[in-house]
C-alpha cells in the first residue's frame, strides 16, 4: 500500500505534467492573441474595462472613452488571462503538496520555488504588456518568460518522476557544447520574440534572398535599439522598413548558427542510446521550424502558419530540454545499470 508521501508524489508527477501541457496552451493562446491584434483588446489590467468579464459597449465607453470596445478582441485577451490565472493555481498546488517534503534530500523544493518566482514575474510582464502598450522589450520578455515557465514545469515533472521512482544515478555534467547549443537556442528565441514584437515577420520578401538581395539595406542600430520610448502604442510596430529588415535578417542568421550548434551536438552524441533518440527529435523539430519560418515568409504570414511557427518553438524547447535531461540522468543510470523501481522512496527518505 502506498504511503501518504508516495501518493503526494504521484499527484505531483501528474500535476507537473498537466502544468507543462497547460503552459503550452497558454503560450499558444498568447501567440493567437498577438496575431489577431488582441493584445490591447482590454486597455486595463487585470480586469477588462474595470470588470472581470468583458462588459457592454456602454460601460466600456464610460470607463475608457479613448479605447472603443471590440468584443472579439476583448474576449480573446480575457481568455488568455483566465487560462494564465489557472496556471498560477497549479503552481500554488505544487508548492502546497510539496511543503511537507521540502527538507528531504532529493526533493526539488528550490526548483518549485523558482517556478513560483518566474510565474510571478510572468504575471507582471503580462500587466506591463498592456499598460506599456505592447512595448517590444516587455513583449519579448513576456514570451521568454512563458517559455521559462514551460521549461521549469517540464524539468520539475522529470525531477518528480525521478524522486517517485527512487532513481539513484548521479547526474552527468554537461559539456561546453551543450551550453553553447542551449545559449544559441535562447538567443534565437529572443530574436524570434523581437521579430514578432516589432512586426518584422514579413520585412523580408522572398527566400533565400531578402527583398531580392542577399544583403539588403538595413538599419541595425535602430532595429536593435533597446531603449525605445515608453508611451506610444506599439500595435503594428513603430520601426521603419530598414530597421525591421535588419531584425528579420539577424533572425535568419541566428537560425543558421543555431542549426550549426545543434548539428554539432547531435553528431557528437548520436551513438549514445540514451541521448541519441532525444537529439534526433531535436533535429526534426529544428528543421520543421526552419521550414515553417520559410513558409511564413513565402505565404505572407497566414494566421494558422504563424501559430504553427510558435508551436514549433515550443516543440524545440521541450525536445532540447528532454535531450539535456537524458544526458544528465538517463545516460548515467544506464552506464551504472541502475533499474529504477516505481514507488521506491529510497532516495527521498533514506
ZADO-1210 file (C-alpha; in nm, 4 decimals, padded with zeros to 6 digits):
<atoms>
<atom x="00.0000" y="00.0000" z="00.0000" code="UNK" pos="1"/>
<atom x="00.1308" y="00.3447" z="-00.0868" code="UNK" pos="2"/>
<atom x="00.2234" y="00.5819" z="00.1926" code="UNK" pos="3"/>
<atom x="00.0831" y="00.9332" z="00.2219" code="UNK" pos="4"/>
<atom x="00.4065" y="01.0834" z="00.0815" code="UNK" pos="5"/>
<atom x="00.4087" y="00.8409" z="-00.2104" code="UNK" pos="6"/>
<atom x="00.0541" y="00.9390" z="-00.3019" code="UNK" pos="7"/>
<atom x="00.1539" y="01.3039" z="-00.2893" code="UNK" pos="8"/>
<atom x="00.4499" y="01.2396" z="-00.5148" code="UNK" pos="9"/>
<atom x="00.2263" y="01.0570" z="-00.7589" code="UNK" pos="10"/>
<atom x="-00.0080" y="01.3545" z="-00.7607" code="UNK" pos="11"/>
<atom x="00.2859" y="01.5882" z="-00.8166" code="UNK" pos="12"/>
<atom x="00.4035" y="01.3849" z="-01.1152" code="UNK" pos="13"/>
<atom x="00.0610" y="01.4260" z="-01.2725" code="UNK" pos="14"/>
<atom x="00.0172" y="01.7919" z="-01.1766" code="UNK" pos="15"/>
<atom x="00.3556" y="01.8971" z="-01.3170" code="UNK" pos="16"/>
<atom x="00.2735" y="01.7167" z="-01.6421" code="UNK" pos="17"/>
<atom x="-00.0606" y="01.8986" z="-01.6522" code="UNK" pos="18"/>
<atom x="00.1259" y="02.2241" z="-01.5845" code="UNK" pos="19"/>
<atom x="00.3556" y="02.1554" z="-01.8805" code="UNK" pos="20"/>
<atom x="00.0605" y="02.0941" z="-02.1124" code="UNK" pos="21"/>
<atom x="-00.1330" y="02.3954" z="-01.9834" code="UNK" pos="22"/>
<atom x="00.1714" y="02.6218" z="-02.0210" code="UNK" pos="23"/>
<atom x="00.1940" y="02.5125" z="-02.3833" code="UNK" pos="24"/>
<atom x="-00.1710" y="02.6079" z="-02.4212" code="UNK" pos="25"/>
<atom x="-00.1105" y="02.9478" z="-02.2561" code="UNK" pos="26"/>
<atom x="00.1817" y="03.0217" z="-02.4908" code="UNK" pos="27"/>
<atom x="-00.0221" y="02.9319" z="-02.7986" code="UNK" pos="28"/>
<atom x="-00.3251" y="03.1312" z="-02.6811" code="UNK" pos="29"/>
<atom x="-00.0910" y="03.4226" z="-02.6143" code="UNK" pos="30"/>
<atom x="00.0510" y="03.3917" z="-02.9661" code="UNK" pos="31"/>
<atom x="-00.3001" y="03.3813" z="-03.1103" code="UNK" pos="32"/>
<atom x="-00.3900" y="03.6899" z="-02.9044" code="UNK" pos="33"/>
<atom x="-00.0981" y="03.8775" z="-03.0572" code="UNK" pos="34"/>
<atom x="-00.1592" y="03.7520" z="-03.4113" code="UNK" pos="35"/>
<atom x="-00.5211" y="03.8737" z="-03.4129" code="UNK" pos="36"/>
<atom x="-00.4088" y="04.2111" z="-03.2696" code="UNK" pos="37"/>
<atom x="-00.5963" y="04.1496" z="-02.9431" code="UNK" pos="38"/>
<atom x="-00.3075" y="04.2328" z="-02.7088" code="UNK" pos="39"/>
<atom x="-00.4774" y="04.5614" z="-02.6225" code="UNK" pos="40"/>
<atom x="-00.8312" y="04.4248" z="-02.6501" code="UNK" pos="41"/>
<atom x="-00.8658" y="04.5274" z="-02.2869" code="UNK" pos="42"/>
<atom x="-00.6904" y="04.8594" z="-02.2159" code="UNK" pos="43"/>
<atom x="-00.6503" y="04.7894" z="-01.8423" code="UNK" pos="44"/>
<atom x="-00.5309" y="04.5061" z="-01.6190" code="UNK" pos="45"/>
<atom x="-00.6227" y="04.2666" z="-01.4552" code="UNK" pos="46"/>
<atom x="-00.9844" y="04.3412" z="-01.5468" code="UNK" pos="47"/>
<atom x="-01.1324" y="04.4454" z="-01.8777" code="UNK" pos="48"/>
<atom x="-01.2693" y="04.7989" z="-01.8641" code="UNK" pos="49"/>
<atom x="-01.2767" y="04.7534" z="-01.4872" code="UNK" pos="50"/>
<atom x="-01.4704" y="04.4237" z="-01.4985" code="UNK" pos="51"/>
<atom x="-01.3666" y="04.0608" z="-01.4599" code="UNK" pos="52"/>
<atom x="-01.5670" y="03.9783" z="-01.7725" code="UNK" pos="53"/>
<atom x="-01.5972" y="04.1762" z="-02.0941" code="UNK" pos="54"/>
<atom x="-01.8617" y="04.4482" z="-02.0380" code="UNK" pos="55"/>
<atom x="-02.1065" y="04.6030" z="-02.2810" code="UNK" pos="56"/>
<atom x="-02.0088" y="04.8894" z="-02.5101" code="UNK" pos="57"/>
<atom x="-02.1832" y="05.1498" z="-02.2954" code="UNK" pos="58"/>
<atom x="-01.9836" y="05.0665" z="-01.9836" code="UNK" pos="59"/>
<atom x="-01.6609" y="05.0434" z="-02.1866" code="UNK" pos="60"/>
<atom x="-01.7176" y="05.3896" z="-02.3349" code="UNK" pos="61"/>
<atom x="-01.7681" y="05.5388" z="-01.9908" code="UNK" pos="62"/>
<atom x="-01.4602" y="05.3655" z="-01.8464" code="UNK" pos="63"/>
<atom x="-01.2175" y="05.4203" z="-02.1379" code="UNK" pos="64"/>
<atom x="-01.3654" y="05.6589" z="-02.3959" code="UNK" pos="65"/>
<atom x="-01.0276" y="05.6614" z="-02.5763" code="UNK" pos="66"/>
<atom x="-01.0349" y="05.2832" z="-02.6333" code="UNK" pos="67"/>
<atom x="-01.3541" y="05.1679" z="-02.8114" code="UNK" pos="68"/>
<atom x="-01.4597" y="04.8147" z="-02.7200" code="UNK" pos="69"/>
<atom x="-01.4034" y="04.5399" z="-02.9773" code="UNK" pos="70"/>
<atom x="-01.5810" y="04.2419" z="-02.8139" code="UNK" pos="71"/>
<atom x="-01.3987" y="03.9668" z="-03.0040" code="UNK" pos="72"/>
<atom x="-01.0522" y="04.1028" z="-02.9224" code="UNK" pos="73"/>
<atom x="-01.1513" y="04.1722" z="-02.5620" code="UNK" pos="74"/>
<atom x="-01.2728" y="03.8143" z="-02.5121" code="UNK" pos="75"/>
<atom x="-00.9572" y="03.6745" z="-02.6714" code="UNK" pos="76"/>
<atom x="-00.7435" y="03.8787" z="-02.4325" code="UNK" pos="77"/>
<atom x="-00.9515" y="03.7802" z="-02.1287" code="UNK" pos="78"/>
<atom x="-00.9434" y="03.4117" z="-02.2290" code="UNK" pos="79"/>
<atom x="-00.5640" y="03.4341" z="-02.2260" code="UNK" pos="80"/>
<atom x="-00.5732" y="03.5877" z="-01.8773" code="UNK" pos="81"/>
<atom x="-00.8158" y="03.3255" z="-01.7432" code="UNK" pos="82"/>
<atom x="-00.6007" y="03.0356" z="-01.8623" code="UNK" pos="83"/>
<atom x="-00.2844" y="03.2002" z="-01.7293" code="UNK" pos="84"/>
<atom x="-00.4511" y="03.2555" z="-01.3899" code="UNK" pos="85"/>
<atom x="-00.5395" y="02.8860" z="-01.3702" code="UNK" pos="86"/>
<atom x="-00.1743" y="02.8079" z="-01.4403" code="UNK" pos="87"/>
<atom x="-00.0835" y="03.0148" z="-01.1346" code="UNK" pos="88"/>
<atom x="-00.3167" y="02.7989" z="-00.9239" code="UNK" pos="89"/>
<atom x="-00.1352" y="02.4885" z="-01.0455" code="UNK" pos="90"/>
<atom x="00.1959" y="02.6369" z="-00.9310" code="UNK" pos="91"/>
<atom x="00.0485" y="02.7051" z="-00.5862" code="UNK" pos="92"/>
<atom x="-00.0823" y="02.3481" z="-00.5666" code="UNK" pos="93"/>
<atom x="00.2677" y="02.2150" z="-00.6428" code="UNK" pos="94"/>
<atom x="00.4044" y="02.4166" z="-00.3506" code="UNK" pos="95"/>
<atom x="00.1238" y="02.3106" z="-00.1185" code="UNK" pos="96"/>
<atom x="00.1624" y="01.9399" z="-00.1940" code="UNK" pos="97"/>
<atom x="00.5406" y="01.9544" z="-00.1627" code="UNK" pos="98"/>
<atom x="00.5557" y="02.1605" z="00.1582" code="UNK" pos="99"/>
<atom x="00.5843" y="01.8618" z="00.3918" code="UNK" pos="100"/>
<atom x="00.8687" y="01.7122" z="00.1832" code="UNK" pos="101"/>
<atom x="01.0639" y="02.0319" z="00.1270" code="UNK" pos="102"/>
<atom x="01.3500" y="01.9429" z="00.3644" code="UNK" pos="103"/>
<atom x="01.4048" y="01.5888" z="00.2386" code="UNK" pos="104"/>
<atom x="01.7203" y="01.5279" z="00.0393" code="UNK" pos="105"/>
<atom x="01.6470" y="01.4907" z="-00.3287" code="UNK" pos="106"/>
<atom x="01.3133" y="01.6706" z="-00.3319" code="UNK" pos="107"/>
<atom x="01.3179" y="01.9620" z="-00.5846" code="UNK" pos="108"/>
<atom x="01.1867" y="02.2287" z="-00.3474" code="UNK" pos="109"/>
<atom x="01.4165" y="02.5030" z="-00.4761" code="UNK" pos="110"/>
<atom x="01.3034" y="02.4310" z="-00.8300" code="UNK" pos="111"/>
<atom x="00.9425" y="02.4605" z="-00.7136" code="UNK" pos="112"/>
<atom x="01.0192" y="02.7996" z="-00.5577" code="UNK" pos="113"/>
<atom x="01.1959" y="02.9094" z="-00.8757" code="UNK" pos="114"/>
<atom x="00.8794" y="02.8235" z="-01.0679" code="UNK" pos="115"/>
<atom x="00.6749" y="03.0420" z="-00.8324" code="UNK" pos="116"/>
<atom x="00.9140" y="03.3354" z="-00.8739" code="UNK" pos="117"/>
<atom x="00.9112" y="03.3081" z="-01.2532" code="UNK" pos="118"/>
<atom x="00.5314" y="03.2821" z="-01.2703" code="UNK" pos="119"/>
<atom x="00.5024" y="03.5979" z="-01.0574" code="UNK" pos="120"/>
<atom x="00.7383" y="03.7842" z="-01.2898" code="UNK" pos="121"/>
<atom x="00.5413" y="03.6487" z="-01.5835" code="UNK" pos="122"/>
<atom x="00.2226" y="03.7936" z="-01.4360" code="UNK" pos="123"/>
<atom x="00.3977" y="04.1298" z="-01.4004" code="UNK" pos="124"/>
<atom x="00.5124" y="04.1165" z="-01.7632" code="UNK" pos="125"/>
<atom x="00.1544" y="04.0417" z="-01.8642" code="UNK" pos="126"/>
<atom x="00.0397" y="04.3558" z="-01.6863" code="UNK" pos="127"/>
<atom x="00.3196" y="04.5670" z="-01.8361" code="UNK" pos="128"/>
<atom x="00.2384" y="04.4346" z="-02.1830" code="UNK" pos="129"/>
<atom x="-00.0972" y="04.6104" z="-02.1538" code="UNK" pos="130"/>
<atom x="-00.0062" y="04.9181" z="-01.9516" code="UNK" pos="131"/>
<atom x="00.3030" y="04.9918" z="-02.1653" code="UNK" pos="132"/>
<atom x="00.1013" y="04.9348" z="-02.4849" code="UNK" pos="133"/>
<atom x="00.2927" y="04.6393" z="-02.6304" code="UNK" pos="134"/>
<atom x="00.6365" y="04.7879" z="-02.5687" code="UNK" pos="135"/>
<atom x="00.8583" y="04.5432" z="-02.7649" code="UNK" pos="136"/>
<atom x="01.1028" y="04.4865" z="-02.4791" code="UNK" pos="137"/>
<atom x="00.8244" y="04.3715" z="-02.2494" code="UNK" pos="138"/>
<atom x="00.6501" y="04.1634" z="-02.5174" code="UNK" pos="139"/>
<atom x="00.9769" y="03.9793" z="-02.5867" code="UNK" pos="140"/>
<atom x="01.0432" y="03.9218" z="-02.2167" code="UNK" pos="141"/>
<atom x="00.6847" y="03.8002" z="-02.1774" code="UNK" pos="142"/>
<atom x="00.7435" y="03.5370" z="-02.4459" code="UNK" pos="143"/>
<atom x="01.0735" y="03.4280" z="-02.2903" code="UNK" pos="144"/>
<atom x="00.9038" y="03.4163" z="-01.9502" code="UNK" pos="145"/>
<atom x="00.6363" y="03.1851" z="-02.0849" code="UNK" pos="146"/>
<atom x="00.8973" y="02.9514" z="-02.2297" code="UNK" pos="147"/>
<atom x="01.0854" y="02.9631" z="-01.8978" code="UNK" pos="148"/>
<atom x="00.7711" y="02.8552" z="-01.7121" code="UNK" pos="149"/>
<atom x="00.7272" y="02.5756" z="-01.9654" code="UNK" pos="150"/>
<atom x="01.0826" y="02.4525" z="-01.9172" code="UNK" pos="151"/>
<atom x="01.0590" y="02.4708" z="-01.5372" code="UNK" pos="152"/>
<atom x="00.7370" y="02.2689" z="-01.5332" code="UNK" pos="153"/>
<atom x="00.8868" y="02.0158" z="-01.7749" code="UNK" pos="154"/>
<atom x="01.2071" y="01.9781" z="-01.5743" code="UNK" pos="155"/>
<atom x="01.0130" y="01.9640" z="-01.2467" code="UNK" pos="156"/>
<atom x="00.7983" y="01.6848" z="-01.3895" code="UNK" pos="157"/>
<atom x="01.1063" y="01.4766" z="-01.4628" code="UNK" pos="158"/>
<atom x="01.2515" y="01.5531" z="-01.1204" code="UNK" pos="159"/>
<atom x="00.9277" y="01.4449" z="-00.9511" code="UNK" pos="160"/>
<atom x="00.9246" y="01.1227" z="-01.1510" code="UNK" pos="161"/>
<atom x="01.2846" y="01.0601" z="-01.0517" code="UNK" pos="162"/>
<atom x="01.2064" y="01.1028" z="-00.6821" code="UNK" pos="163"/>
<atom x="00.8874" y="00.8961" z="-00.7019" code="UNK" pos="164"/>
<atom x="01.0636" y="00.6075" z="-00.8774" code="UNK" pos="165"/>
<atom x="01.3650" y="00.6175" z="-00.6466" code="UNK" pos="166"/>
<atom x="01.6297" y="00.6654" z="-00.9154" code="UNK" pos="167"/>
<atom x="01.9777" y="00.6880" z="-00.7663" code="UNK" pos="168"/>
<atom x="02.2070" y="00.7565" z="-01.0636" code="UNK" pos="169"/>
<atom x="02.4285" y="01.0627" z="-01.0316" code="UNK" pos="170"/>
<atom x="02.3788" y="01.3480" z="-01.2803" code="UNK" pos="171"/>
<atom x="02.6254" y="01.3655" z="-01.5667" code="UNK" pos="172"/>
<atom x="02.7980" y="01.7004" z="-01.6122" code="UNK" pos="173"/>
<atom x="02.7146" y="01.8755" z="-01.9383" code="UNK" pos="174"/>
<atom x="02.9999" y="01.9641" z="-02.1725" code="UNK" pos="175"/>
<atom x="03.0586" y="02.3086" z="-02.3148" code="UNK" pos="176"/>
<atom x="02.8857" y="02.2107" z="-02.6379" code="UNK" pos="177"/>
<atom x="02.5580" y="02.1619" z="-02.4517" code="UNK" pos="178"/>
<atom x="02.5838" y="02.5115" z="-02.3065" code="UNK" pos="179"/>
<atom x="02.6700" y="02.6631" z="-02.6441" code="UNK" pos="180"/>
<atom x="02.3687" y="02.4966" z="-02.8073" code="UNK" pos="181"/>
<atom x="02.1460" y="02.5997" z="-02.5155" code="UNK" pos="182"/>
<atom x="02.2674" y="02.9591" z="-02.5311" code="UNK" pos="183"/>
<atom x="02.2124" y="02.9718" z="-02.9083" code="UNK" pos="184"/>
<atom x="01.8591" y="02.8418" z="-02.8614" code="UNK" pos="185"/>
<atom x="01.7797" y="03.1082" z="-02.6006" code="UNK" pos="186"/>
<atom x="01.9281" y="03.3780" z="-02.8259" code="UNK" pos="187"/>
<atom x="01.7242" y="03.2592" z="-03.1245" code="UNK" pos="188"/>
<atom x="01.4055" y="03.2526" z="-02.9167" code="UNK" pos="189"/>
<atom x="01.4767" y="03.6079" z="-02.8037" code="UNK" pos="190"/>
<atom x="01.5347" y="03.7125" z="-03.1656" code="UNK" pos="191"/>
<atom x="01.2072" y="03.5463" z="-03.2617" code="UNK" pos="192"/>
<atom x="01.0305" y="03.7417" z="-02.9884" code="UNK" pos="193"/>
<atom x="01.1945" y="04.0620" z="-03.1112" code="UNK" pos="194"/>
<atom x="01.0808" y="03.9872" z="-03.4665" code="UNK" pos="195"/>
<atom x="00.7203" y="03.9375" z="-03.3650" code="UNK" pos="196"/>
<atom x="00.7047" y="04.2265" z="-03.1161" code="UNK" pos="197"/>
<atom x="00.8331" y="04.4647" z="-03.3856" code="UNK" pos="198"/>
<atom x="00.6165" y="04.3140" z="-03.6612" code="UNK" pos="199"/>
<atom x="00.9179" y="04.2203" z="-03.8724" code="UNK" pos="200"/>
<atom x="00.7938" y="03.8761" z="-03.9814" code="UNK" pos="201"/>
<atom x="00.7488" y="03.9768" z="-04.3454" code="UNK" pos="202"/>
<atom x="01.0031" y="04.2579" z="-04.3571" code="UNK" pos="203"/>
<atom x="01.1905" y="04.0348" z="-04.5998" code="UNK" pos="204"/>
<atom x="01.0072" y="03.9242" z="-04.9118" code="UNK" pos="205"/>
<atom x="01.1352" y="03.6067" z="-05.0694" code="UNK" pos="206"/>
<atom x="01.3764" y="03.3319" z="-04.9668" code="UNK" pos="207"/>
<atom x="01.6707" y="03.2726" z="-04.9537" code="UNK" pos="208"/>
<atom x="01.7240" y="03.6318" z="-05.0589" code="UNK" pos="209"/>
<atom x="01.5624" y="03.9235" z="-04.8776" code="UNK" pos="210"/>
<atom x="01.3796" y="04.1724" z="-05.0976" code="UNK" pos="211"/>
<atom x="01.5648" y="04.0257" z="-05.3994" code="UNK" pos="212"/>
<atom x="01.9057" y="04.0936" z="-05.2353" code="UNK" pos="213"/>
<atom x="02.1467" y="03.8753" z="-05.0400" code="UNK" pos="214"/>
<atom x="02.2425" y="04.1678" z="-04.8185" code="UNK" pos="215"/>
<atom x="01.9567" y="04.4209" z="-04.8291" code="UNK" pos="216"/>
<atom x="01.9508" y="04.7739" z="-04.6959" code="UNK" pos="217"/>
<atom x="01.9347" y="04.7507" z="-04.3140" code="UNK" pos="218"/>
<atom x="01.9430" y="04.9753" z="-04.0086" code="UNK" pos="219"/>
<atom x="02.0910" y="04.7574" z="-03.7352" code="UNK" pos="220"/>
<atom x="02.1300" y="05.0366" z="-03.4794" code="UNK" pos="221"/>
<atom x="01.7622" y="05.1283" z="-03.4987" code="UNK" pos="222"/>
<atom x="01.6427" y="04.7707" z="-03.5279" code="UNK" pos="223"/>
<atom x="01.8193" y="04.6698" z="-03.2060" code="UNK" pos="224"/>
<atom x="01.7771" y="04.9971" z="-03.0197" code="UNK" pos="225"/>
<atom x="01.6676" y="04.8552" z="-02.6820" code="UNK" pos="226"/>
<atom x="01.5722" y="05.1844" z="-02.5194" code="UNK" pos="227"/>
<atom x="01.2736" y="05.2676" z="-02.7334" code="UNK" pos="228"/>
<atom x="01.0457" y="05.5341" z="-02.5893" code="UNK" pos="229"/>
<atom x="00.7788" y="05.4211" z="-02.3454" code="UNK" pos="230"/>
<atom x="00.4430" y="05.5773" z="-02.4227" code="UNK" pos="231"/>
<atom x="00.3498" y="05.5248" z="-02.7881" code="UNK" pos="232"/>
<atom x="00.1102" y="05.2488" z="-02.8847" code="UNK" pos="233"/>
<atom x="00.3324" y="04.9789" z="-03.0369" code="UNK" pos="234"/>
<atom x="00.0478" y="04.7851" z="-03.2010" code="UNK" pos="235"/>
<atom x="00.1728" y="04.7103" z="-03.5551" code="UNK" pos="236"/>
<atom x="00.5159" y="04.8498" z="-03.4605" code="UNK" pos="237"/>
<atom x="00.6916" y="05.1853" z="-03.4793" code="UNK" pos="238"/>
<atom x="01.0116" y="05.0983" z="-03.6688" code="UNK" pos="239"/>
<atom x="01.0831" y="05.1940" z="-04.0288" code="UNK" pos="240"/>
<atom x="01.1342" y="04.9336" z="-04.3026" code="UNK" pos="241"/>
<atom x="01.5165" y="04.9114" z="-04.2907" code="UNK" pos="242"/>
<atom x="01.5126" y="04.8555" z="-03.9139" code="UNK" pos="243"/>
<atom x="01.2588" y="04.5740" z="-03.9450" code="UNK" pos="244"/>
<atom x="01.4610" y="04.4218" z="-04.2271" code="UNK" pos="245"/>
<atom x="01.7681" y="04.4198" z="-04.0016" code="UNK" pos="246"/>
<atom x="01.5760" y="04.2330" z="-03.7302" code="UNK" pos="247"/>
<atom x="01.4488" y="03.9767" z="-03.9783" code="UNK" pos="248"/>
<atom x="01.7899" y="03.9141" z="-04.1374" code="UNK" pos="249"/>
<atom x="01.9604" y="03.8726" z="-03.7985" code="UNK" pos="250"/>
<atom x="01.6904" y="03.6202" z="-03.7035" code="UNK" pos="251"/>
<atom x="01.7722" y="03.4230" z="-04.0184" code="UNK" pos="252"/>
<atom x="02.1429" y="03.4307" z="-03.9347" code="UNK" pos="253"/>
<atom x="02.0617" y="03.3160" z="-03.5815" code="UNK" pos="254"/>
<atom x="01.8733" y="03.0177" z="-03.7222" code="UNK" pos="255"/>
<atom x="02.1818" y="02.9142" z="-03.9209" code="UNK" pos="256"/>
<atom x="02.4094" y="02.9435" z="-03.6156" code="UNK" pos="257"/>
<atom x="02.1635" y="02.7512" z="-03.4009" code="UNK" pos="258"/>
<atom x="02.1472" y="02.4782" z="-03.6622" code="UNK" pos="259"/>
<atom x="02.5263" y="02.4501" z="-03.6668" code="UNK" pos="260"/>
<atom x="02.5379" y="02.4141" z="-03.2874" code="UNK" pos="261"/>
<atom x="02.2598" y="02.1536" z="-03.2810" code="UNK" pos="262"/>
<atom x="02.4143" y="01.9515" z="-03.5628" code="UNK" pos="263"/>
<atom x="02.7492" y="01.9505" z="-03.3805" code="UNK" pos="264"/>
<atom x="02.5776" y="01.8330" z="-03.0622" code="UNK" pos="265"/>
<atom x="02.3867" y="01.5622" z="-03.2475" code="UNK" pos="266"/>
<atom x="02.6996" y="01.4431" z="-03.4291" code="UNK" pos="267"/>
<atom x="02.8962" y="01.4153" z="-03.1076" code="UNK" pos="268"/>
<atom x="02.6337" y="01.2103" z="-02.9185" code="UNK" pos="269"/>
<atom x="02.4491" y="01.0316" z="-03.1986" code="UNK" pos="270"/>
<atom x="02.5888" y="00.6921" z="-03.0949" code="UNK" pos="271"/>
<atom x="02.4620" y="00.7065" z="-02.7360" code="UNK" pos="272"/>
<atom x="02.1334" y="00.5217" z="-02.6968" code="UNK" pos="273"/>
<atom x="02.0118" y="00.7289" z="-02.4018" code="UNK" pos="274"/>
<atom x="02.0700" y="01.0622" z="-02.5760" code="UNK" pos="275"/>
<atom x="02.0650" y="00.9883" z="-02.9472" code="UNK" pos="276"/>
<atom x="01.6879" y="00.9425" z="-02.9742" code="UNK" pos="277"/>
<atom x="01.6190" y="01.2711" z="-02.7961" code="UNK" pos="278"/>
<atom x="01.8674" y="01.4561" z="-03.0164" code="UNK" pos="279"/>
<atom x="01.7033" y="01.3055" z="-03.3239" code="UNK" pos="280"/>
<atom x="01.3775" y="01.4647" z="-03.2094" code="UNK" pos="281"/>
<atom x="01.5615" y="01.7945" z="-03.1572" code="UNK" pos="282"/>
<atom x="01.6892" y="01.7870" z="-03.5151" code="UNK" pos="283"/>
<atom x="01.3451" y="01.7037" z="-03.6549" code="UNK" pos="284"/>
<atom x="01.1948" y="01.9906" z="-03.4532" code="UNK" pos="285"/>
<atom x="01.4670" y="02.2294" z="-03.5734" code="UNK" pos="286"/>
<atom x="01.4269" y="02.1524" z="-03.9439" code="UNK" pos="287"/>
<atom x="01.0474" y="02.1625" z="-03.9130" code="UNK" pos="288"/>
<atom x="01.0795" y="02.5058" z="-03.7507" code="UNK" pos="289"/>
<atom x="01.3055" y="02.6267" z="-04.0314" code="UNK" pos="290"/>
<atom x="01.0559" y="02.5022" z="-04.2905" code="UNK" pos="291"/>
<atom x="00.7708" y="02.6794" z="-04.1097" code="UNK" pos="292"/>
<atom x="00.9728" y="03.0004" z="-04.0983" code="UNK" pos="293"/>
<atom x="01.0384" y="02.9872" z="-04.4720" code="UNK" pos="294"/>
<atom x="00.6737" y="02.9082" z="-04.5435" code="UNK" pos="295"/>
<atom x="00.5620" y="03.2053" z="-04.3331" code="UNK" pos="296"/>
<atom x="00.7756" y="03.4376" z="-04.5446" code="UNK" pos="297"/>
<atom x="00.6673" y="03.2929" z="-04.8788" code="UNK" pos="298"/>
<atom x="00.2977" y="03.2824" z="-04.7873" code="UNK" pos="299"/>
<atom x="00.2917" y="03.6256" z="-04.6203" code="UNK" pos="300"/>
<atom x="00.2422" y="03.5108" z="-04.2610" code="UNK" pos="301"/>
<atom x="-00.1038" y="03.3485" z="-04.2574" code="UNK" pos="302"/>
<atom x="-00.2522" y="03.3187" z="-03.9078" code="UNK" pos="303"/>
<atom x="-00.2542" y="02.9395" z="-03.8876" code="UNK" pos="304"/>
<atom x="00.1038" y="02.9092" z="-04.0138" code="UNK" pos="305"/>
<atom x="00.2337" y="03.1779" z="-03.7778" code="UNK" pos="306"/>
<atom x="00.0683" y="02.9912" z="-03.4904" code="UNK" pos="307"/>
<atom x="00.2361" y="02.6693" z="-03.6042" code="UNK" pos="308"/>
<atom x="00.5701" y="02.8517" z="-03.6003" code="UNK" pos="309"/>
<atom x="00.5132" y="02.9337" z="-03.2321" code="UNK" pos="310"/>
<atom x="00.4181" y="02.5713" z="-03.1693" code="UNK" pos="311"/>
<atom x="00.7426" y="02.4705" z="-03.3411" code="UNK" pos="312"/>
<atom x="00.9388" y="02.6881" z="-03.0994" code="UNK" pos="313"/>
<atom x="00.7641" y="02.5164" z="-02.8073" code="UNK" pos="314"/>
<atom x="00.8469" y="02.1730" z="-02.9505" code="UNK" pos="315"/>
<atom x="01.2104" y="02.2726" z="-02.9993" code="UNK" pos="316"/>
<atom x="01.2376" y="02.3921" z="-02.6389" code="UNK" pos="317"/>
<atom x="01.0769" y="02.0760" z="-02.4990" code="UNK" pos="318"/>
<atom x="01.2844" y="01.8421" z="-02.7142" code="UNK" pos="319"/>
<atom x="01.6063" y="02.0216" z="-02.6188" code="UNK" pos="320"/>
<atom x="01.5081" y="02.0011" z="-02.2519" code="UNK" pos="321"/>
<atom x="01.4387" y="01.6303" z="-02.2907" code="UNK" pos="322"/>
<atom x="01.7744" y="01.5731" z="-02.4607" code="UNK" pos="323"/>
<atom x="01.9552" y="01.7615" z="-02.1843" code="UNK" pos="324"/>
<atom x="01.7709" y="01.5536" z="-01.9225" code="UNK" pos="325"/>
<atom x="01.8650" y="01.2312" z="-02.0983" code="UNK" pos="326"/>
<atom x="02.2285" y="01.3345" z="-02.0985" code="UNK" pos="327"/>
<atom x="02.2336" y="01.4338" z="-01.7311" code="UNK" pos="328"/>
<atom x="02.0348" y="01.1460" z="-01.5840" code="UNK" pos="329"/>
<atom x="01.9393" y="00.8595" z="-01.8157" code="UNK" pos="330"/>
<atom x="02.2895" y="00.8216" z="-01.9554" code="UNK" pos="331"/>
<atom x="02.4414" y="00.7961" z="-01.6089" code="UNK" pos="332"/>
<atom x="02.1738" y="00.5484" z="-01.4956" code="UNK" pos="333"/>
<atom x="02.2265" y="00.3251" z="-01.7979" code="UNK" pos="334"/>
<atom x="02.6012" y="00.3447" z="-01.7519" code="UNK" pos="335"/>
<atom x="02.5608" y="00.2286" z="-01.3916" code="UNK" pos="336"/>
<atom x="02.2990" y="-00.0333" z="-01.4925" code="UNK" pos="337"/>
<atom x="02.0551" y="00.1247" z="-01.2477" code="UNK" pos="338"/>
<atom x="01.6985" y="-00.0006" z="-01.2767" code="UNK" pos="339"/>
<atom x="01.4630" y="00.2495" z="-01.1055" code="UNK" pos="340"/>
<atom x="01.1680" y="00.0887" z="-00.9309" code="UNK" pos="341"/>
<atom x="00.8335" y="00.2626" z="-00.9216" code="UNK" pos="342"/>
<atom x="00.7229" y="00.3540" z="-00.5712" code="UNK" pos="343"/>
<atom x="01.0699" y="00.3266" z="-00.4184" code="UNK" pos="344"/>
<atom x="01.1314" y="00.6110" z="-00.1757" code="UNK" pos="345"/>
<atom x="01.4948" y="00.5259" z="-00.1044" code="UNK" pos="346"/>
<atom x="01.6425" y="00.8449" z="-00.2444" code="UNK" pos="347"/>
<atom x="01.3979" y="01.0647" z="-00.0575" code="UNK" pos="348"/>
<atom x="01.3775" y="00.9079" z="00.2848" code="UNK" pos="349"/>
<atom x="01.6959" y="00.7104" z="00.3323" code="UNK" pos="350"/>
</atoms>
